[in-house]
Amino acid sequence: MRRALVIFCTVLCLAGCTPAEEPEAKTGLGDRSTATRQFTLPSKNIGCLVSAESARCDIKVKDWKPPAKPADCEQEWGNALTVTAEGASLSCVGDTVMGAAEILEYDKAVQVGEFVCISARAGARCSHAPSGRGFTLARGAYTTF
């Protein structure tokens, strides 16, 4: 957990760097100009999609139960979390971001625009760097912050 926190803090610190100061080999963040990045964690239980507008992760198998499905949700509920600049929450979705060919190894991060997701053995952590809002998603639990 401490290592994931150190990596997360490093990613947040690097978020203000220019691409010339941030070679891919050093940070693992890749090309920030990419419109979207979709990846799967090595466990293949969590898949994520990061764009300039948001970050979303879906989970296949979980040991927790989501809160009651909102009355206005007519699609699937409780298997996806999304963060935008306004905040993070469980999502009502009719699609999935599971199944991406790219595997994001543990302790690696992806950043698109202001959104950063980190792959860790404990699960995924995605956030909007300027606001600090985000979520964690794992088989055992999820959090929003």
N, C-alpha and C positions, 0 to 999 in steps of 0.2 A: 504494500500500500504506500509506503514511504517513497519507493522508487517511482511509482505512478505519479505521486504528488510532485516530485522533483521534475519529472518529465513534463507534467502539465505546466508548472511554473516556468520552465525553460521555454516551452512553446509560447506561452503568453508573452514572455520577454521578447522573443524573436518576432512576434507579430508586428512590431513596429519597424523592423529592419527592412531595408530595400532589398530587392532580389539580388543585387550585386554583393551584398553583405551576407547573403544566406544561401550558400551553395547547397544543392540537394544532398550531397554526401554527408554534410555536417548535421543537418537538421532532420532529414527524412520527410520534410514537408512537401517536397515535390514542387511542381509548377503552380503557383497561385493564380495564374491567368486562366487555368482550366475552368470552364463553366460549371462542370459538376464532376464529382468523383464518387463512384459507387464501389463498395468493397465488402468483403465478408471477413469476420474474425476467424482465426485458425480453428476454433472449435466448430465452426460452421453453424452455430446456434444463433448468431447475431449478424445481421446485415445492415449496412448504413449507406445513406446517400447524402452527400454534402454539396451544397450549392451556395451561391452568393446571397441567397435569400433565407436559407434555413439549413438545419441539419436534422436528419431523421434516422432512427434506427428501429428495426423490427426484430422480434425475438420469436424463435420457434417453440422452445420448451422452457417453461418457467415454473418455479415452485411457489409463486405468489399469485394472489388473486387481485385483479384490478377493482377499483370501486365500481358501483353500479353503473351500468351503461346509461348515458344521458338519453332522455326521451327524444331529443332531436337527432340522435345518431341512428341512421338507417343502414350503416355499413358495419364492418368489423370493428370491434372495440377491445382495447386492452393488450394488444400485441405490438403497438408502435408508440414511440415517443418522438416529439418534435420540439426543437428550439428555434425561435425567431428572435429578432431584436427585442420583442415585447415580452418574451418569457418562454417557459418550457411547460409541456403538458402531455398527457396521454392523448393519442390522436384517434379520431374516427376515420378510418380509411377503407377504400375499396380495392386497393392494390397492394403490392408488396415490394420491398426493396431487397428481399432475400435473393440469394443465388448469383451474386456478382462473381465473375471469374477472378477478379483481383482479390488476393488474400493479403490483408494488412497484418503483418506479423506483430506479435505482442511487443509493447514498448515503442511502437512507431505511431506517428501522428500524420494526419492529413489536414491541410488547411485550404479552404476556398474562400476568398474574400475575408470576412471577419469571423467565419465559423471554423472551429477546430474540433476534430474528433481524435481521440486517443484509443488505441487498442491495448488492452491489458488482460492478463490472465483472469483478473477479477471481473472483466466485462468491458463495456464501452463507456466512454465519458465524452460528451459533446457539449460545447459551449459557444456562446457569442462573446468573443474576446472583449470588446469595449464595455459591455454591460455586466459581464460576469454571470449572466443567466445561463442555465444549462440543465443537463440531466446525466445520471448514470443509469446504466441498464445491465443487469446480470440475471443469471438463472435464479439466484436467491432473493433478489430484491431490485427495486428501482427507486431513484430519488429524483426530485426536481429542486432546483435552487435558483 
